[in-house]
Amino acid sequence: MNHTLQNLMRNATQLTQAGRLNEATQTIQRMLRGASVPDGMPAAEKSRVLAEPLDVPAWAQPKTSPTVLDGCVFEVGAREPASAKAGVGTPLGAGEFNNGSHTHAVLTRRFKLYKPPGHVGRALPLVVMLHGCTQNPDDFAAGTGMNHRALEQGFFVLYPEQAQDANPSRCWNWFKPSDQTRGSGEAAMLASMTLAVVQQHGMDTRRVFIAGLSAGGAMAAVMAGAYPEIFAAVGVHSGLPSGAASNMAEALMVMKSGEAGIGLPGRRRPLNATTSAQMRPQTAVPTIVFHGDLDQTVHPRNGEQVIAAVAGRVATGAQVEQGVSAHGRRYTRSTQRGDHGRVLTEHWLVHGAGHAWSGGSAEGSYTDGMGPDATREMLRFFLSQQV
């Protein structure tokens, strides 16, 4: 990164600490605009480009104030989420989709739980689904079609809901140290919620899985790393690896570049297989990743880093295959096996896809119906695993 962007980074941090949030927002916008400015551009042209404001849609602005920076990691390029009314766009035909809430320490979060018909007295699997920024449980359920799969295959689905007072855009705070560490913040609350629901409904503790989109995908990676004894497998769609950032400014940079800490004093090494291995939990949780190679919100390199953080020296060489979805979307699927010969990671790079749930329904936001079907493939991967 050039010196101009390094200076912008320092200025943004200093302005935030000083409480000058509006100026800090403008500085970060200039920084993101400048990430694509070539070093050889004439000084006058470079100054003009850096001065241009970043075009963020009105609906993606924080609901409280456009100058709020805490947790302000926006996703762009999708419409408003679906209505919060239960079942909108998702006629289940059977089963229940109920509201609930859970409190752990000082945090309380609402959730929705899908219960398949005939669940009483049966130890069924659970899939925890973490929505992306600006989304809610109903929208995420509609877009992914996970409740329909649960009806067909017989498992529970838990949708925790991020509170707007915890993040203006309802993003999970995957980039905050207090929320990405075992035993504290949102990570501890989500683990506690999961265990409480499992115990209440007598679910199969060997088949508890977690998945998420974007900020939710990044948080799912955090949860698998912090609580590997709870989750038998994890799905990260358009997300980032656990530990990729430790504050909002770093989060914006790694989302843009896919390289952790670029341009930050003292943190200049990109996140690669070596540095990722240092963050890998003692127990590597089987991981499936979906990422579009034209994702302009979260750089697709982040998907590679999720895999690197899990596999490290544990996995064998990747088996690579090319494919085409039923609707003509091409993809590359890479599979790695662990020490015992079982599949440890799957990486689906979806060619021509942006920041959206692959194979999802247009009833939800951030979806791409061209496929391949991420919901189906994640479930196949999940149900082949157990703790």
N, C-alpha and C positions, 0 to 999 in steps of 0.2 A: 504494500500500500504506500502511496506517495506521502510526502511530508504534509501536504495540505490537508489530507484526510485525517492524518494522525493528530494534527492540531485541532481540527473540528471535533474529533473524538474527545480530546482533553477538555475543550471548551464546553462541550455538552455535559460532561460529568461535573465540571465546576459549577456551571449554571444550575444544574439540578440540585446539587448540594446547597447552593445559595438560595434555593427556593424560587429562582427566576425561571419558572416552568415554560412560559410562553416563548422566551428566547431560546431555551434548551430545545423545545420542539422544533423551532425553525432551523436550529443548528443541525439536529439529527436528520431532518429532511434534506438539507444541503449535503450532508455526509452520504446519505443513501443515493442521492442523485449523482454524487461524485464517484461512487464505487465503479461506475462504468466509463469514467472519463479517462482517455488514454494519456499516458505521460507526455507524449509528443504534441499534444494540442497546444496551440498558441495561448499565451497567458490571458489575453483579452477574452478569447472564446471560452476558456476554462472558467473564468470568473463569471461570465454570463450564465453558463450552464449550472454552476454551483449556486447561483442566486435564484434559480427557478424553484418555485415551491413544488413539493412532491404532491401529485394528484391523488388524494385519498377521498373516496366517495363519502358523501354526507352520512349515509346510513352506517358506515364503519367508524364514525367518530364516537368517542366515549359519550355515554348518555348524560353524565354529570357535567362535564366541562371539556371543551376541546383542548385545554392546556394540561389536563391530568396526565402525568407521565407514569405513575406507579402502575406497572403491569400493562402499559399501553403497547401491546404487540398486536398490530392490526393485520387482518387478512383481507385481501381485496379481490374483486372479480367475481363475486357471487351475489345473488339477490337476497332479499330479506328471508329469514327462516320461516318455516311453515307455522301455522297457527298452533298455539299451545293447547288447544282443545284435544283431549284424548281421542286417538283414533283417526284424526284428520289425514286422509290419504292412505290410511292403513286399516282397511276393514278386516279385522282378524277372524271373524266368524266364530271363534271359540277362544277360551282362555280369558285371563284377566290382565288388565294393565292399570295398576293402581299407584296412587301417590303415597309418599312416605317422607320421613325426615329422620336424620341421625345426628346425634351430638357426640363429639369426642373432645375432651379438654374444653377449650373455649370456642371451638368451631362447630357450627351447625350447618348442614347442607340438606336440601331437599333431594329426593330421588323419585324415579318411577321404576316399578318392578313388573316385568311381564312374567305371568305364571301360566304355563301350558295346562291344558285340560288333563285331568287325571294325575296331577302331581302329588296329591296327598298320599303319604306312606311310601313314596318312592325317592330314592337318593339320586336325584338328577344332577347333571352338570350345571354350571353357572358361567355365563359370559358377562363380564363387566365392560360396558361401553362408555368411553369418555368422549364427549362431543367436542367440536372445535369452537373457536371464537365466534361469537354472535349467535351460536346455535343453542338449542334446548333439547331435552330428552325426546319430545314428540317429533321435532324436526329431524333429529338424528335417527330415530327409529324409522321414520317414513323414508328417509333417503337411503339408508342401508338395507332396509327390508329384513332386519335381523329378527323381528318378532314373527314374521311369516316363517322363517326358517325354524324358529323355536317351536312354532305350532306343529310344523311337519316332522321335526326330528326329536322333539321332547326335551327341552332344556329351559332353564330360567335365563332372563336377561335383566341385568341391573344397569340403570342409567343414572348415575349421580349427576346433579345439576350444580354448576358453578354459580355462586351468588354474585350479583352485579356490584354489591358493595365491596366484594373481595377483588374484583377486576372489572373495570368499566365496560369492557367488551366481552365479559363472561369467558375469558380465556382461563384455563388452568395455569397456575403460576409455576410452570415447570422450570423456570430460570432463576427462581429465588432460592438461595441456600436454605432458608427456613422452611421451605415447602418441598424440597427435594431430598431431604435427609430422613433416614429411618428414625421413627419415634417423635417427629415434630411436624407441625403444620398440616398442610393438605395431604401430604403422603400418609401421615399417621391417621388422619381422619378417614381417608379412603380405605386404608387397610382395616380400620375398625369397623367401618360400615359394611365392608365385604364380609368380614367374619361374623358380624351380627346377623346379617341376612342368611348366610349359610347355616348358622346354628338354628335360627328361628324356623327355617323351612326344611331342615334335615337334608341339605344338599350333599352331593358327593364331594368331599374335601380333596379328593385326588384329581378332580376334574373342574378346577376353577381357573378361568382364563380371563385375560384382559386385553382390550384393544381400544384404539382411539384414532382420531383424525387430527392432523396438524398439531395444535397445542395439546389436544387430547392424546394424540399419538406420542408426543414428547413426554407427557405425563405418564402414559402407559409404560414407556421405557423406564422412567424413574421408578415406578411401582415394582416392576419386575426386578430391577437392580436392588431396590431397598428391601423387598419382601419376597425373595425367591422361594421361600418355604410355602407361601400362599398360592402362587400362580404357577400352573403347570406349563403355560405357554403364553406368549404375548404377540399381538399384532400391532405394527406401527405403520399407519398409512399417512404419507406426506408429513412425517414428523422428524424429530431430531433425537440424537443419542442423549442418554442421561449424563448430566454434568457438562454439557456443551457450553453452557453460559452460567454466570453467577450474578447477573444483573440485567436490567432491561436493555441497556446500551449494547452489551455483549450479545444479547439475544437477537437484536436487530441485525447485528453484523453477521452472526453465524447463519441466520436465516437467509441473508443475502448472498453470502459467499460459500457456505458449507464448510468453513474452516474456523475452528474455535480460536478466539483470542487474536485474530489478525488485526494488527494496528494498535494493540493495547500494550502499553509499557510492561515489560516483564513477562508477556504471554504471547510470544511471536511464533511458537511452533504450531503448525496446523495439526488438527486432530487426525491421527492416522492409526494404523493397526497397532503401533507400538504404544502411543500415548493412550489409545482407547483401551488397551489391555490393562493399563494401570487402574482404570475405572471399573473393569469387569468384576462382577460379584464372584465370590468364591464358588457359588453354584451358578453355572451358566444356564439361563432359562431359554428353552427353545423359542426362536423368534422368526416371525414371518413379516416381511416388509413389502409394502406396495408404494411406488413413487412414480409420478409422471416425469418424463425427461424434459418436458417443457414447463415445469412448475416455476412460476415467476415469484411465488410467495415464499416458499421454502426450497432452497436450492437442492436438486436431486442428489448432490454429493452427501447430503445429510443421511439419506437412506443407506448409502454405502458405509457411513460411519457407524450407524446403528448395528449393522452386521459385523463390522470390524470389532466393535466393543464387546460383542457377545462371543464371537468365534476366537479371535486372537490365535493362540497356539493350540487351542483345543480341537479345532476342526481340521478335517482333511481338505485337500484341494477341491475347488468348486466344480460341479458338473453343470455345464451350461447348455441350455436348449432354447431355440427360437420357436415362437408360436404366433398364432393369429386368433383373435377372439371371434365369436360367432358373427359379430358386426364388422369385422374387418380391421380391428385395431391390433397392431403388431406389438409383441412384447418379448423381452428376454428374461428367462427364469434361471436363476443360479441357485444350486442346492449344495450345502455342505453337511457332512456327517461328523458326529462327535467321536469320542474315544471308543464308545461301545457300538459303533456302526449305525446308530440311529440318526435320523435327520435332525440337525441342530438348527440350521438356518435355511430360510428360503428368501430370495430377493427377487421381486418382480419389478423390473424396470419397464414401464408402459410407455411405448414410443408414441409421441404426438399428444400425450395427455398433459393437462395442467394440474392445478391445485384442486382436486376433486376426488370423491370416493369412486373408484373404478367399478363400473357395472351397476352403479346406484340408480335409484328412481328419481325422476324429475319432480316428484312430490316433495323432496327435501332439498336443502341448499347444499352447495359444494358437491355435486354429483355429476358423473359422466357415464351415460348409459351405453357407451360404445364398448365397455368392458376392457379386459377380462373381469369376471365377477369376483371382486375382492371378498365379499361376504361368504360366498360358497367356498372359496379356496382357503380362507382363514379358518372356517369351521372344519374343513377336511384336515388341515394341519393341526388344529387344536385337539380334535377328538382322536387323533392318533397318539396323543401324549397323555401322560398322567404322572403326578408326583409320586 
